[in-house]
């Protein structure tokens, strides 16, 4: 059976783990994560919750990999980016309303 070499990457705010591994040709993204052993180093990884990507593009767990692919394991978002932007916009409106009362 032929093998391909890939990378599996997982990043936390203070540390990044990058593993180069050989997997069977035709291996999926989920299989590569499991075969890499990264889940033993980072038991918080859950393939039911964590999304996967290849070079920054989201992929499904059953996506077949090619030679030199980099499988990225994404952490769940802490907050919804849309809600954060909405909150900042509202805060900006409040600040603008009060900012026009400065003496000249």
Secondary structure, 3 states (H helix, E strand, C coil): CCEEEEEEEEECCCCEEEEEEEEECCCEHHHHHHHHCHHHHCCCCCCCCCEEEECCEEECCCCECCCCCEEEEECCCCCCHHHHHHHHHHHHHHHHHHCCCCCC
